[in-house]
Amino acid sequence: PIAIIRNTMDVLEHKTQNKFPELEPQLQRIRRASDSMKAVTEAILWLAMENYATPKTQTTDLQALINEIVEQNKNLIQESNIEVELNISKLGTVETEHALVHITIDNLIRNAYQHCQGGKIIIEAEDACSIRISNERLCAEDRHKAHVDTGGFGLGLALVQKIAQKKSWKFEFTQSDNKAVAFLSLSA
């Protein structure tokens, strides 16, 4: 199914090239989603199967990646009173599996966006390869309603935990009554 979606996207992009500029943002969004779906599927296979090939290693600019993910997910908080504060100038580049880093950071940012009550989400660099993401949380009653509305079962955080364990990255997630904090360090 992923190959069919990606091949169909190639055909659509070719046939609509410069003819329907108003469709370009939607086509790009579908392309990003199919790329993400492919990466997540490969990561899950890598986690589940001992002999599955490790995703490709490459140099990843963490600042650029976080800026891209923040931009791609802004629709999740567009109609809410949430401010995103980025303090990521300390971040550098890492030589690792780009798909795994993308999946991990995307899940953490998306989780913060989806479960923030309002106020501020802070994404900050601890050092060249470590980030902390904090957000205000919903009250217990609202968390239950959000869980029912979104069908969220914490699978994103479970995937982050499994990837971090297999890569020997440090991952911590803490939550209190009104705040959630995720910490990720890509150094072993």
C-alpha positions as CSV (number, residue, x, y, z in Angstrom):
1,P,0.0,0.0,0.0
2,I,2.8,2.5,0.7
3,A,4.4,1.8,-2.7
4,I,1.0,2.3,-4.4
5,I,0.5,5.7,-2.5
6,R,4.0,6.9,-3.4
7,N,3.7,5.8,-7.1
8,T,0.3,7.4,-7.4
9,M,1.7,10.6,-5.9
10,D,4.5,10.6,-8.6
11,V,1.8,10.3,-11.3
12,L,-0.4,13.1,-9.7
13,E,2.6,15.4,-9.3
14,H,3.6,14.8,-12.9
15,K,0.1,15.3,-14.3
16,T,-0.7,18.4,-12.2
17,Q,2.7,20.1,-12.5
18,N,2.1,23.8,-12.9
19,K,-1.6,23.3,-13.9
20,F,-3.2,23.4,-10.4
21,P,-0.9,25.5,-8.1
22,E,-3.7,25.6,-5.5
23,L,-3.3,21.8,-5.0
24,E,0.5,22.0,-4.4
25,P,0.3,22.4,-0.6
26,Q,-2.1,19.4,-0.3
27,L,0.1,17.3,-2.6
28,Q,3.2,18.2,-0.6
29,R,1.3,17.3,2.6
30,I,0.3,13.9,1.2
31,R,3.9,13.3,0.0
32,R,5.3,14.1,3.5
33,A,2.7,11.8,5.1
34,S,3.6,8.9,2.8
35,D,7.3,9.5,3.4
36,S,6.7,9.5,7.1
37,M,4.5,6.3,6.9
38,K,7.3,4.6,5.0
39,A,9.9,5.6,7.6
40,V,7.7,4.6,10.5
41,T,7.0,1.2,8.9
42,E,10.7,0.6,8.3
43,A,11.5,1.6,11.9
44,I,8.9,-0.7,13.3
45,L,10.3,-3.6,11.1
46,W,13.8,-2.7,12.3
47,L,12.6,-2.8,15.9
48,A,10.6,-6.1,15.5
49,M,12.9,-8.2,13.3
50,E,16.5,-9.0,14.2
51,N,17.7,-9.3,10.7
52,Y,15.9,-6.3,9.2
53,A,18.3,-3.7,7.6
54,T,19.1,-0.7,9.8
55,P,17.8,2.6,8.2
56,K,20.3,4.6,6.3
57,T,22.9,6.7,8.2
58,Q,23.5,10.3,7.2
59,T,24.4,13.6,8.7
60,T,21.3,15.3,10.2
61,D,21.1,19.0,11.1
62,L,19.0,18.9,14.2
63,Q,18.0,22.6,14.1
64,A,16.8,22.4,10.6
65,L,14.9,19.1,11.4
66,I,13.1,20.6,14.4
67,N,12.2,23.8,12.4
68,E,10.8,21.6,9.7
69,I,8.8,19.4,12.1
70,V,7.4,22.4,13.9
71,E,6.3,23.9,10.6
72,Q,4.8,20.7,9.4
73,N,2.7,20.2,12.5
74,K,1.6,23.8,13.1
75,N,-1.9,22.9,11.8
76,L,-2.4,20.9,15.1
77,I,-2.3,24.1,17.2
78,Q,-3.5,26.6,14.6
79,E,-6.8,27.3,16.2
80,S,-5.7,27.1,19.8
81,N,-4.1,29.7,22.1
82,I,-0.7,27.9,22.2
83,E,2.7,29.6,21.7
84,V,5.8,27.6,20.6
85,E,9.1,28.8,21.9
86,L,12.2,27.5,20.2
87,N,15.6,27.8,21.9
88,I,17.6,25.4,19.8
89,S,20.7,27.4,18.8
90,K,23.0,25.0,20.7
91,L,21.9,22.1,18.5
92,G,24.4,20.7,15.9
93,T,24.5,17.9,13.5
94,V,24.6,14.1,14.2
95,E,25.7,11.2,12.1
96,T,22.9,8.7,12.6
97,E,19.8,7.2,11.0
98,H,17.9,10.2,9.8
99,A,14.6,8.4,9.6
100,L,14.9,7.3,13.3
101,V,15.8,10.8,14.5
102,H,12.9,12.3,12.4
103,I,10.3,9.7,13.8
104,T,11.5,10.3,17.3
105,I,11.5,14.1,17.3
106,D,8.3,14.2,15.3
107,N,6.5,12.0,17.8
108,L,7.7,14.1,20.7
109,I,6.7,17.4,19.1
110,R,3.4,16.1,17.9
111,N,2.6,14.6,21.3
112,A,3.3,18.0,22.9
113,Y,1.1,19.8,20.4
114,Q,-1.8,17.3,20.8
115,H,-1.8,17.3,24.6
116,C,-1.0,20.9,25.3
117,Q,-3.8,22.7,27.2
118,G,-2.8,26.2,26.2
119,G,-0.1,28.6,27.0
120,K,3.4,27.6,25.8
121,I,5.3,24.7,24.4
122,I,9.0,25.1,24.9
123,I,11.5,23.2,22.7
124,E,15.0,23.8,23.9
125,A,18.5,22.4,23.3
126,E,20.4,21.2,26.3
127,D,23.5,20.8,24.1
128,A,24.5,19.9,20.5
129,C,22.5,16.6,20.5
130,S,19.9,16.9,23.3
131,I,16.5,18.5,23.4
132,R,13.8,19.0,26.1
133,I,10.2,19.6,25.1
134,S,7.8,20.8,27.8
135,N,4.1,21.7,27.6
136,E,1.2,22.4,29.8
137,R,-1.1,19.4,30.2
138,L,-4.8,19.0,30.1
139,C,-6.6,18.4,33.4
140,A,-7.5,14.7,34.1
141,E,-11.1,15.1,32.8
142,D,-9.9,16.9,29.6
143,R,-7.2,14.3,29.1
144,H,-9.8,11.5,29.1
145,K,-11.9,13.4,26.6
146,A,-8.9,14.1,24.4
147,H,-8.0,10.4,24.6
148,V,-11.5,9.4,23.5
149,D,-11.6,12.1,20.7
150,T,-8.2,11.3,19.3
151,G,-8.0,7.6,20.0
152,G,-4.5,8.2,21.4
153,F,-3.0,5.3,23.2
154,G,0.6,6.6,23.7
155,L,1.9,4.6,20.8
156,G,4.1,7.5,19.7
157,L,5.9,7.6,23.1
158,A,6.2,3.8,23.1
159,L,7.8,4.0,19.7
160,V,10.2,6.7,20.9
161,Q,11.1,4.6,23.9
162,K,11.8,1.5,21.8
163,I,14.0,3.4,19.3
164,A,15.9,5.1,22.1
165,Q,16.5,1.8,23.8
166,K,17.8,0.1,20.6
167,K,20.0,3.1,19.7
168,S,21.2,3.6,23.3
169,W,19.9,7.1,23.3
170,K,18.7,8.6,26.6
171,F,14.9,9.3,26.7
172,E,12.9,10.4,29.7
173,F,9.3,11.4,29.9
174,T,7.8,12.9,33.0
175,Q,4.4,14.3,33.7
176,S,2.8,16.1,36.6
177,D,-0.7,17.4,37.1
178,N,-0.1,20.3,34.8
179,K,3.1,19.7,32.8
180,A,4.7,17.1,30.6
181,V,8.4,17.1,29.8
182,A,10.2,14.9,27.3
183,F,14.0,14.7,27.2
184,L,16.0,13.1,24.4
185,S,19.8,12.9,24.0
186,L,21.2,11.3,20.9
187,S,24.6,10.7,22.4
188,A,25.1,7.2,23.7
